[in-house]
Amino acid sequence: MLIKTILFRGAMAAGLLGVLVLASSCGQKAVSLNGAGATFPFPLYSKWFDEYGKSNPDVQINYQSIGSGGGIKQLREGTVDFGASDAPLSDEEVKAMPAPVVHLPMVAGAVALAYNLPDVPTGLKLSSEVVAGIFLGEIKKWNDKQIAALNPEVKLPARDITVAHRSDGSGTTYIFTHYLAAVSKTWATKVGAGKSVSWPAGIGGKGNEGVAGVLTKTPGSIGYVELAYADQNGLTVAALKNRAGAFVMPGIDSTTAAAAAAVEAMKKDVRVSIVDSSGGDAYPISGFTYILLYKD
């Protein structure tokens, strides 16, 4: 598993499983919890819930991987017991909920820039300027001089670039677009950041699964997915130049390095951003993912 549990190893026991204990103590012989939301942590959540069910057969946890926007919507409407989102609720969204909501930061993960370029099976390096240019639709060819300057040892093809992005309300999009807005004034002005944006270019896919599917089927494509989805689909990922000037691959150590810089800030509010972290070994497109519960 390529998502690492960090800082909040007790969150599941303190939050979600605390609900199970409470429900069980009320005399119920069987407990069923329904949740929905982020696709970003789905590979990990599905494993957790499966393993928990094996040792607690009277407890069933059902989770629908429908995207962060859908999970927030269903929690607000009361159709699930818990929601999941890579995008924490804003102050305005918190006020719009029918009751107080608690954010449980569960894990941190990396949003990988995965690409399908048969001519370049490994070793691609990208900078923040190039990534923004590609997703703005300004850099259109793989052998563009800006990409070539970062990859002098790689023979880049004169192939069109096909951008793949999310079509649904997505916490992965929230993390990725916050990164782009942080590193590109043009992106911040023209597009902005959020769970859904008006994309300047590209093909949409629903969920991390959908974007991975577009990438798998489309030579010359590039898109953003949680790292586990790139791994599961055999996709190649690029190394990104971080704020310290180092080219870093997404992974457990580089994601942990990004999260470490946010520890002090999280003591005040767990709703923090860890994109474009100042850590020398930090992967620049990292983020926390949350489970959302009603306080009562």
BALOBA-1460 file (C-alpha; in Angstrom, 3 decimals):
// residues 296
<rec num="1" residu="m" x="0.000" y="0.000" z="0.000"/>
<rec num="2" residu="l" x="1.412" y="3.344" z="-1.056"/>
<rec num="3" residu="i" x="-0.518" y="5.524" z="1.343"/>
<rec num="4" residu="k" x="1.094" y="5.719" z="4.749"/>
<rec num="5" residu="t" x="-0.716" y="6.301" z="8.003"/>
<rec num="6" residu="i" x="1.120" y="9.122" z="9.762"/>
<rec num="7" residu="l" x="0.564" y="11.226" z="12.847"/>
<rec num="8" residu="f" x="-2.972" y="9.981" z="13.418"/>
<rec num="9" residu="r" x="-2.669" y="6.230" z="13.930"/>
<rec num="10" residu="g" x="-5.264" y="6.432" z="16.706"/>
<rec num="11" residu="a" x="-7.823" y="8.336" z="14.676"/>
<rec num="12" residu="m" x="-9.710" y="5.275" z="13.452"/>
<rec num="13" residu="a" x="-9.994" y="3.829" z="16.962"/>
<rec num="14" residu="a" x="-10.907" y="7.175" z="18.497"/>
<rec num="15" residu="g" x="-13.471" y="8.093" z="15.891"/>
<rec num="16" residu="l" x="-15.058" y="5.525" z="13.634"/>
<rec num="17" residu="l" x="-14.519" y="2.503" z="15.848"/>
<rec num="18" residu="g" x="-15.670" y="4.512" z="18.840"/>
<rec num="19" residu="v" x="-19.038" y="4.724" z="17.112"/>
<rec num="20" residu="l" x="-19.006" y="0.946" z="16.685"/>
<rec num="21" residu="v" x="-18.318" y="0.381" z="20.372"/>
<rec num="22" residu="l" x="-21.120" y="2.758" z="21.329"/>
<rec num="23" residu="a" x="-23.560" y="1.065" z="18.966"/>
<rec num="24" residu="s" x="-22.588" y="-2.382" z="20.204"/>
<rec num="25" residu="s" x="-22.964" y="-1.326" z="23.831"/>
<rec num="26" residu="c" x="-26.558" y="-0.365" z="23.121"/>
<rec num="27" residu="g" x="-27.415" y="-4.035" z="22.764"/>
<rec num="28" residu="q" x="-27.322" y="-4.384" z="18.996"/>
<rec num="29" residu="k" x="-26.210" y="-7.822" z="17.849"/>
<rec num="30" residu="a" x="-25.026" y="-6.548" z="14.502"/>
<rec num="31" residu="v" x="-23.754" y="-3.135" z="13.535"/>
<rec num="32" residu="s" x="-23.720" y="-1.672" z="10.052"/>
<rec num="33" residu="l" x="-22.062" y="1.636" z="9.177"/>
<rec num="34" residu="n" x="-22.390" y="3.321" z="5.806"/>
<rec num="35" residu="g" x="-19.883" y="5.829" z="4.486"/>
<rec num="36" residu="a" x="-19.132" y="7.521" z="1.199"/>
<rec num="37" residu="g" x="-16.684" y="9.943" z="-0.312"/>
<rec num="38" residu="a" x="-13.076" y="10.269" z="-1.368"/>
<rec num="39" residu="t" x="-11.589" y="7.882" z="-3.911"/>
<rec num="40" residu="f" x="-8.097" y="9.063" z="-2.870"/>
<rec num="41" residu="p" x="-7.891" y="6.780" z="0.234"/>
<rec num="42" residu="f" x="-10.232" y="4.038" z="-1.038"/>
<rec num="43" residu="p" x="-7.504" y="1.367" z="-1.505"/>
<rec num="44" residu="l" x="-6.497" y="1.795" z="2.138"/>
<rec num="45" residu="y" x="-9.998" y="2.152" z="3.587"/>
<rec num="46" residu="s" x="-11.225" y="-0.957" z="1.773"/>
<rec num="47" residu="k" x="-8.321" y="-2.916" z="3.258"/>
<rec num="48" residu="w" x="-8.906" y="-1.524" z="6.757"/>
<rec num="49" residu="f" x="-12.638" y="-2.246" z="6.696"/>
<rec num="50" residu="d" x="-12.101" y="-5.758" z="5.333"/>
<rec num="51" residu="e" x="-9.539" y="-6.639" z="7.998"/>
<rec num="52" residu="y" x="-11.680" y="-5.148" z="10.758"/>
<rec num="53" residu="g" x="-14.665" y="-7.177" z="9.566"/>
<rec num="54" residu="k" x="-12.676" y="-10.415" z="9.724"/>
<rec num="55" residu="s" x="-11.982" y="-9.975" z="13.429"/>
<rec num="56" residu="n" x="-15.378" y="-8.359" z="14.162"/>
<rec num="57" residu="p" x="-17.912" y="-10.329" z="12.101"/>
<rec num="58" residu="d" x="-20.884" y="-8.565" z="13.717"/>
<rec num="59" residu="v" x="-19.699" y="-5.228" z="12.340"/>
<rec num="60" residu="q" x="-20.112" y="-4.341" z="8.684"/>
<rec num="61" residu="i" x="-18.655" y="-1.134" z="7.242"/>
<rec num="62" residu="n" x="-19.840" y="-0.214" z="3.754"/>
<rec num="63" residu="y" x="-17.927" y="2.485" z="1.887"/>
<rec num="64" residu="q" x="-18.816" y="3.963" z="-1.491"/>
<rec num="65" residu="s" x="-15.902" y="5.500" z="-3.402"/>
<rec num="66" residu="i" x="-17.835" y="8.336" z="-5.077"/>
<rec num="67" residu="g" x="-15.569" y="11.365" z="-4.653"/>
<rec num="68" residu="s" x="-15.186" y="13.902" z="-1.865"/>
<rec num="69" residu="g" x="-17.976" y="16.144" z="-3.137"/>
<rec num="70" residu="g" x="-20.441" y="13.259" z="-3.090"/>
<rec num="71" residu="g" x="-19.359" y="12.196" z="0.392"/>
<rec num="72" residu="i" x="-19.887" y="15.694" z="1.803"/>
<rec num="73" residu="k" x="-23.288" y="15.909" z="0.110"/>
<rec num="74" residu="q" x="-24.448" y="12.575" z="1.513"/>
<rec num="75" residu="l" x="-23.232" y="13.442" z="5.016"/>
<rec num="76" residu="r" x="-25.082" y="16.768" z="4.839"/>
<rec num="77" residu="e" x="-28.263" y="14.963" z="3.727"/>
<rec num="78" residu="g" x="-27.898" y="12.332" z="6.457"/>
<rec num="79" residu="t" x="-27.844" y="9.352" z="4.092"/>
<rec num="80" residu="v" x="-24.516" y="8.043" z="5.463"/>
<rec num="81" residu="d" x="-23.001" y="7.639" z="8.920"/>
<rec num="82" residu="f" x="-19.681" y="9.174" z="7.896"/>
<rec num="83" residu="g" x="-18.283" y="11.071" z="4.952"/>
<rec num="84" residu="a" x="-14.763" y="11.113" z="3.583"/>
<rec num="85" residu="s" x="-13.016" y="14.000" z="1.888"/>
<rec num="86" residu="d" x="-9.519" y="15.065" z="0.900"/>
<rec num="87" residu="a" x="-10.814" y="18.633" z="1.035"/>
<rec num="88" residu="p" x="-11.600" y="19.786" z="4.584"/>
<rec num="89" residu="l" x="-14.823" y="21.712" z="5.006"/>
<rec num="90" residu="s" x="-14.451" y="25.464" z="4.830"/>
<rec num="91" residu="d" x="-15.885" y="27.602" z="7.632"/>
<rec num="92" residu="e" x="-18.877" y="28.338" z="5.380"/>
<rec num="93" residu="e" x="-19.420" y="24.628" z="4.645"/>
<rec num="94" residu="v" x="-19.185" y="23.808" z="8.347"/>
<rec num="95" residu="k" x="-21.929" y="26.354" z="9.084"/>
<rec num="96" residu="a" x="-24.085" y="24.887" z="6.314"/>
<rec num="97" residu="m" x="-24.099" y="21.420" z="7.908"/>
<rec num="98" residu="p" x="-27.166" y="20.559" z="9.995"/>
<rec num="99" residu="a" x="-25.021" y="19.816" z="13.083"/>
<rec num="100" residu="p" x="-21.390" y="20.239" z="14.231"/>
<rec num="101" residu="v" x="-18.910" y="18.118" z="12.265"/>
<rec num="102" residu="v" x="-15.573" y="16.698" z="13.428"/>
<rec num="103" residu="h" x="-12.627" y="16.316" z="11.023"/>
<rec num="104" residu="l" x="-10.469" y="13.225" z="11.584"/>
<rec num="105" residu="p" x="-7.248" y="13.392" z="9.539"/>
<rec num="106" residu="m" x="-6.701" y="9.726" z="8.681"/>
<rec num="107" residu="v" x="-3.668" y="9.504" z="6.411"/>
<rec num="108" residu="a" x="-1.526" y="11.571" z="4.092"/>
<rec num="109" residu="g" x="-1.013" y="10.666" z="0.468"/>
<rec num="110" residu="a" x="0.668" y="11.853" z="-2.707"/>
<rec num="111" residu="v" x="-1.071" y="13.057" z="-5.863"/>
<rec num="112" residu="a" x="1.114" y="11.662" z="-8.616"/>
<rec num="113" residu="l" x="1.568" y="13.092" z="-12.098"/>
<rec num="114" residu="a" x="1.150" y="9.875" z="-14.078"/>
<rec num="115" residu="y" x="1.769" y="9.697" z="-17.793"/>
<rec num="116" residu="n" x="1.427" y="7.274" z="-20.687"/>
<rec num="117" residu="l" x="4.406" y="7.855" z="-22.945"/>
<rec num="118" residu="p" x="5.701" y="4.578" z="-24.450"/>
<rec num="119" residu="d" x="8.809" y="6.362" z="-25.751"/>
<rec num="120" residu="v" x="9.740" y="7.504" z="-22.228"/>
<rec num="121" residu="p" x="9.118" y="4.573" z="-19.846"/>
<rec num="122" residu="t" x="10.941" y="6.197" z="-16.898"/>
<rec num="123" residu="g" x="12.841" y="9.248" z="-15.774"/>
<rec num="124" residu="l" x="10.621" y="12.180" z="-16.732"/>
<rec num="125" residu="k" x="11.212" y="15.349" z="-14.675"/>
<rec num="126" residu="l" x="8.728" y="18.210" z="-14.441"/>
<rec num="127" residu="s" x="8.752" y="21.627" z="-12.769"/>
<rec num="128" residu="s" x="5.812" y="23.539" z="-11.339"/>
<rec num="129" residu="e" x="5.935" y="25.947" z="-14.292"/>
<rec num="130" residu="v" x="5.738" y="23.078" z="-16.778"/>
<rec num="131" residu="v" x="2.925" y="21.305" z="-14.915"/>
<rec num="132" residu="a" x="0.880" y="24.519" z="-14.822"/>
<rec num="133" residu="g" x="1.610" y="25.144" z="-18.509"/>
<rec num="134" residu="i" x="0.440" y="21.659" z="-19.469"/>
<rec num="135" residu="f" x="-2.824" y="21.848" z="-17.529"/>
<rec num="136" residu="l" x="-3.471" y="25.397" z="-18.765"/>
<rec num="137" residu="g" x="-3.242" y="24.011" z="-22.297"/>
<rec num="138" residu="e" x="-0.256" y="26.238" z="-23.112"/>
<rec num="139" residu="i" x="2.295" y="23.426" z="-23.456"/>
<rec num="140" residu="k" x="0.869" y="21.142" z="-26.122"/>
<rec num="141" residu="k" x="3.717" y="18.875" z="-27.287"/>
<rec num="142" residu="w" x="5.875" y="16.431" z="-25.342"/>
<rec num="143" residu="n" x="9.018" y="17.744" z="-27.010"/>
<rec num="144" residu="d" x="8.256" y="21.327" z="-25.966"/>
<rec num="145" residu="k" x="11.480" y="23.209" z="-25.206"/>
<rec num="146" residu="q" x="10.502" y="23.711" z="-21.546"/>
<rec num="147" residu="i" x="10.088" y="19.959" z="-20.978"/>
<rec num="148" residu="a" x="13.218" y="19.226" z="-23.019"/>
<rec num="149" residu="a" x="15.281" y="21.633" z="-20.896"/>
<rec num="150" residu="l" x="14.407" y="19.642" z="-17.770"/>
<rec num="151" residu="n" x="15.133" y="16.313" z="-19.475"/>
<rec num="152" residu="p" x="18.282" y="16.729" z="-21.612"/>
<rec num="153" residu="e" x="19.054" y="13.016" z="-21.370"/>
<rec num="154" residu="v" x="15.609" y="11.941" z="-22.616"/>
<rec num="155" residu="k" x="14.558" y="11.747" z="-26.273"/>
<rec num="156" residu="l" x="11.074" y="13.260" z="-26.169"/>
<rec num="157" residu="p" x="8.591" y="12.480" z="-28.953"/>
<rec num="158" residu="a" x="6.809" y="15.133" z="-31.022"/>
<rec num="159" residu="r" x="3.511" y="13.802" z="-29.710"/>
<rec num="160" residu="d" x="0.481" y="15.829" z="-28.642"/>
<rec num="161" residu="i" x="-0.127" y="16.021" z="-24.898"/>
<rec num="162" residu="t" x="-3.563" y="14.832" z="-23.745"/>
<rec num="163" residu="v" x="-4.519" y="16.110" z="-20.299"/>
<rec num="164" residu="a" x="-6.654" y="13.873" z="-18.045"/>
<rec num="165" residu="h" x="-8.507" y="15.375" z="-15.088"/>
<rec num="166" residu="r" x="-11.414" y="14.624" z="-12.779"/>
<rec num="167" residu="s" x="-14.961" y="15.204" z="-13.990"/>
<rec num="168" residu="d" x="-16.581" y="14.935" z="-10.540"/>
<rec num="169" residu="g" x="-16.270" y="16.993" z="-7.356"/>
<rec num="170" residu="s" x="-13.001" y="15.715" z="-5.995"/>
<rec num="171" residu="g" x="-10.701" y="16.130" z="-3.035"/>
<rec num="172" residu="t" x="-7.829" y="14.973" z="-5.223"/>
<rec num="173" residu="t" x="-8.660" y="17.911" z="-7.497"/>
<rec num="174" residu="y" x="-8.750" y="20.143" z="-4.412"/>
<rec num="175" residu="i" x="-5.188" y="19.136" z="-3.514"/>
<rec num="176" residu="f" x="-3.899" y="19.348" z="-7.078"/>
<rec num="177" residu="t" x="-5.469" y="22.709" z="-7.910"/>
<rec num="178" residu="h" x="-4.313" y="24.194" z="-4.600"/>
<rec num="179" residu="y" x="-0.802" y="23.164" z="-5.607"/>
<rec num="180" residu="l" x="-1.191" y="24.798" z="-9.024"/>
<rec num="181" residu="a" x="-2.621" y="27.978" z="-7.479"/>
<rec num="182" residu="a" x="0.285" y="28.088" z="-5.015"/>
<rec num="183" residu="v" x="2.979" y="27.800" z="-7.687"/>
<rec num="184" residu="s" x="1.369" y="29.635" z="-10.639"/>
<rec num="185" residu="k" x="-0.107" y="33.134" z="-10.503"/>
<rec num="186" residu="t" x="-1.648" y="32.541" z="-13.926"/>
<rec num="187" residu="w" x="-3.451" y="29.421" z="-12.680"/>
<rec num="188" residu="a" x="-4.575" y="31.193" z="-9.502"/>
<rec num="189" residu="t" x="-6.027" y="34.057" z="-11.550"/>
<rec num="190" residu="k" x="-7.537" y="32.172" z="-14.484"/>
<rec num="191" residu="v" x="-8.695" y="28.903" z="-12.908"/>
<rec num="192" residu="g" x="-8.361" y="28.942" z="-9.126"/>
<rec num="193" residu="a" x="-8.597" y="26.047" z="-6.695"/>
<rec num="194" residu="g" x="-11.394" y="23.859" z="-5.433"/>
<rec num="195" residu="k" x="-13.041" y="20.438" z="-5.508"/>
<rec num="196" residu="s" x="-14.145" y="21.213" z="-9.067"/>
<rec num="197" residu="v" x="-12.863" y="23.843" z="-11.509"/>
<rec num="198" residu="s" x="-13.429" y="24.859" z="-15.106"/>
<rec num="199" residu="w" x="-10.575" y="23.019" z="-16.800"/>
<rec num="200" residu="p" x="-8.817" y="24.895" z="-19.628"/>
<rec num="201" residu="a" x="-7.981" y="21.629" z="-21.416"/>
<rec num="202" residu="g" x="-8.328" y="17.885" z="-21.256"/>
<rec num="203" residu="i" x="-10.529" y="14.812" z="-20.858"/>
<rec num="204" residu="g" x="-12.493" y="14.107" z="-17.685"/>
<rec num="205" residu="g" x="-12.691" y="10.836" z="-15.778"/>
<rec num="206" residu="k" x="-14.878" y="10.025" z="-12.759"/>
<rec num="207" residu="g" x="-12.891" y="9.220" z="-9.658"/>
<rec num="208" residu="n" x="-9.227" y="8.363" z="-9.401"/>
<rec num="209" residu="e" x="-10.268" y="5.120" z="-11.085"/>
<rec num="210" residu="g" x="-11.660" y="7.020" z="-14.068"/>
<rec num="211" residu="v" x="-8.585" y="9.182" z="-14.568"/>
<rec num="212" residu="a" x="-6.343" y="6.114" z="-14.300"/>
<rec num="213" residu="g" x="-8.517" y="4.479" z="-16.954"/>
<rec num="214" residu="v" x="-8.106" y="7.443" z="-19.317"/>
<rec num="215" residu="l" x="-4.347" y="7.362" z="-18.824"/>
<rec num="216" residu="t" x="-4.124" y="3.627" z="-19.427"/>
<rec num="217" residu="k" x="-6.031" y="3.842" z="-22.711"/>
<rec num="218" residu="t" x="-4.520" y="7.070" z="-24.090"/>
<rec num="219" residu="p" x="-0.897" y="7.188" z="-25.273"/>
<rec num="220" residu="g" x="0.516" y="10.680" z="-24.851"/>
<rec num="221" residu="s" x="-1.665" y="11.458" z="-21.842"/>
<rec num="222" residu="i" x="-0.812" y="12.906" z="-18.442"/>
<rec num="223" residu="g" x="-3.060" y="13.261" z="-15.408"/>
<rec num="224" residu="y" x="-3.176" y="13.415" z="-11.636"/>
<rec num="225" residu="v" x="-4.105" y="10.398" z="-9.486"/>
<rec num="226" residu="e" x="-3.436" y="9.221" z="-5.965"/>
<rec num="227" residu="l" x="-0.226" y="7.213" z="-6.103"/>
<rec num="228" residu="a" x="-1.829" y="3.849" z="-5.311"/>
<rec num="229" residu="y" x="-3.942" y="4.109" z="-8.476"/>
<rec num="230" residu="a" x="-0.861" y="4.746" z="-10.602"/>
<rec num="231" residu="d" x="0.806" y="1.724" z="-9.038"/>
<rec num="232" residu="q" x="-2.217" y="-0.549" z="-9.417"/>
<rec num="233" residu="n" x="-2.607" y="0.386" z="-13.088"/>
<rec num="234" residu="g" x="1.084" y="0.113" z="-13.939"/>
<rec num="235" residu="l" x="1.368" y="3.809" z="-14.786"/>
<rec num="236" residu="t" x="4.659" y="5.689" z="-14.866"/>
<rec num="237" residu="v" x="4.948" y="8.777" z="-12.662"/>
<rec num="238" residu="a" x="7.102" y="11.875" z="-13.020"/>
<rec num="239" residu="a" x="9.553" y="13.359" z="-10.540"/>
<rec num="240" residu="l" x="8.537" y="16.900" z="-9.556"/>
<rec num="241" residu="k" x="10.800" y="19.796" z="-8.685"/>
<rec num="242" residu="n" x="9.940" y="20.946" z="-5.166"/>
<rec num="243" residu="r" x="10.334" y="24.356" z="-3.570"/>
<rec num="244" residu="a" x="13.872" y="23.496" z="-2.448"/>
<rec num="245" residu="g" x="14.847" y="22.770" z="-6.060"/>
<rec num="246" residu="a" x="15.111" y="18.982" z="-5.727"/>
<rec num="247" residu="f" x="13.399" y="16.556" z="-8.100"/>
<rec num="248" residu="v" x="11.349" y="14.237" z="-5.877"/>
<rec num="249" residu="m" x="9.325" y="11.124" z="-6.630"/>
<rec num="250" residu="p" x="6.005" y="10.565" z="-4.820"/>
<rec num="251" residu="g" x="6.270" y="8.002" z="-2.053"/>
<rec num="252" residu="i" x="5.966" y="7.316" z="1.653"/>
<rec num="253" residu="d" x="9.105" y="9.161" z="2.721"/>
<rec num="254" residu="s" x="8.549" y="12.244" z="0.551"/>
<rec num="255" residu="t" x="4.895" y="12.493" z="1.618"/>
<rec num="256" residu="t" x="5.894" y="12.155" z="5.270"/>
<rec num="257" residu="a" x="8.431" y="14.941" z="4.781"/>
<rec num="258" residu="a" x="5.692" y="17.201" z="3.407"/>
<rec num="259" residu="a" x="3.381" y="16.412" z="6.323"/>
<rec num="260" residu="a" x="6.074" y="16.922" z="8.957"/>
<rec num="261" residu="a" x="6.225" y="20.628" z="8.175"/>
<rec num="262" residu="a" x="2.561" y="21.008" z="9.168"/>
<rec num="263" residu="v" x="2.690" y="19.490" z="12.657"/>
<rec num="264" residu="e" x="2.733" y="22.784" z="14.548"/>
<rec num="265" residu="a" x="-0.037" y="24.292" z="12.424"/>
<rec num="266" residu="m" x="-2.229" y="21.231" z="13.003"/>
<rec num="267" residu="k" x="-2.196" y="21.863" z="16.742"/>
<rec num="268" residu="k" x="-4.396" y="24.891" z="16.007"/>
<rec num="269" residu="d" x="-6.483" y="23.498" z="13.147"/>
<rec num="270" residu="v" x="-6.216" y="20.114" z="11.421"/>
<rec num="271" residu="r" x="-7.508" y="21.637" z="8.175"/>
<rec num="272" residu="v" x="-4.071" y="22.437" z="6.792"/>
<rec num="273" residu="s" x="-2.520" y="22.345" z="3.353"/>
<rec num="274" residu="i" x="0.789" y="20.561" z="2.805"/>
<rec num="275" residu="v" x="1.233" y="21.333" z="-0.909"/>
<rec num="276" residu="d" x="4.451" y="23.049" z="-1.982"/>
<rec num="277" residu="s" x="6.036" y="22.222" z="1.382"/>
<rec num="278" residu="s" x="9.352" y="23.824" z="2.260"/>
<rec num="279" residu="g" x="10.967" y="20.518" z="3.260"/>
<rec num="280" residu="g" x="14.014" y="19.622" z="1.182"/>
<rec num="281" residu="d" x="12.810" y="16.036" z="0.677"/>
<rec num="282" residu="a" x="9.098" y="16.890" z="0.459"/>
<rec num="283" residu="y" x="6.948" y="15.811" z="-2.451"/>
<rec num="284" residu="p" x="5.113" y="18.994" z="-3.492"/>
<rec num="285" residu="i" x="1.632" y="17.593" z="-4.235"/>
<rec num="286" residu="s" x="0.742" y="15.920" z="-0.946"/>
<rec num="287" residu="g" x="-2.364" y="16.183" z="1.195"/>
<rec num="288" residu="f" x="-4.278" y="14.815" z="4.142"/>
<rec num="289" residu="t" x="-7.545" y="12.974" z="3.721"/>
<rec num="290" residu="y" x="-10.276" y="13.201" z="6.347"/>
<rec num="291" residu="i" x="-13.195" y="11.240" z="7.685"/>
<rec num="292" residu="l" x="-16.075" y="13.552" z="8.633"/>
<rec num="293" residu="l" x="-18.390" y="12.690" z="11.517"/>
<rec num="294" residu="y" x="-21.183" y="14.504" z="13.270"/>
<rec num="295" residu="k" x="-19.993" y="15.441" z="16.747"/>
<rec num="296" residu="d" x="-23.203" y="14.059" z="18.272"/>
